[in-house]
Amino acid sequence: MPTSAAFPRHVLIGGGALGELSALINALSLHRPLVVTDPFLAESGAAGRVLNLLAAAGKSTALF
């Protein structure tokens, strides 16, 4: 049985993009964002920076 899902897609690129993450998450009315990454970004700390920004914005996150 096929399953259909629609996800909001926004791509922010450039200096300061992470600084706008909290505002974008709030504008989309997201409460529990899922961060999907690869092993390199997880080990380099980049994914951790995103999770920390989301936690500071009061969001409950999950990492995949």
ABEGO torsion letter per residue (X at the ends): XBBBBBBBBBBBBEBGAAAAAAAAAAAAGBABBBBBBBAAAAAAGAAAAAAAAAAAAGBBBBBX
